[in-house]
C-alpha cells in the first residue's frame, strides 16, 4: 500500500476522549480511537497526538477569577492525564509510545524540549 504521508499529527479534544458523557475519560471511546491509531501505525506512518484537557478542565467558569498561569497549569495537568490514558491504551495494544509535557514530571513523561 502506498501511503501519502509518513508522519501525521492528530489533534484530539479532551471531549473526544470523554465520549458522550463530555467529561472524564470513556475507556471504550479511547479504545476505539487507539484501534484506529494502531491501524495507521501498522501502515508505517509515524503518529503524533496532541490532546486537549477540556474533559477535565475548561479554565475559569461562571465568572470565576483565577490567576492565568494557575489556570494554564491546571489545563496542562488535564492534558497530561489524557496523554497517560492514551499511552496506556495504545501500549496495551502493542503500540510503542512516548509521552511529552512542558511541565517537568520525569516519573511519567519526558520533558518537551523545543529544539530536540
C-alpha positions, 0 to 999 in steps of 0.5 A, a space after each residue: 500500500 502506498 501511503 501519502 504521508 509518513 508522519 501525521 499529527 492528530 489533534 484530539 479534544 479532551 471531549 473526544 476522549 470523554 465520549 458522550 458523557 463530555 467529561 472524564 475519560 470513556 475507556 471504550 471511546 479511547 479504545 476505539 480511537 487507539 484501534 484506529 491509531 494502531 491501524 495507521 501505525 501498522 501502515 508505517 506512518 509515524 503518529 503524533 497526538 496532541 490532546 486537549 484537557 477540556 474533559 477535565 478542565 475548561 479554565 475559569 467558569 461562571 465568572 470565576 477569577 483565577 490567576 492565568 498561569 494557575 489556570 494554564 497549569 491546571 489545563 496542562 495537568 488535564 492534558 497530561 492525564 489524557 496523554 497517560 490514558 492514551 499511552 496506556 491504551 495504545 501500549 496495551 495494544 502493542 503500540 510503542 509510545 512516548 509521552 511529552 509535557 512542558 511541565 517537568 514530571 520525569 516519573 511519567 513523561 519526558 520533558 518537551 524540549 523545543 529544539 530536540 
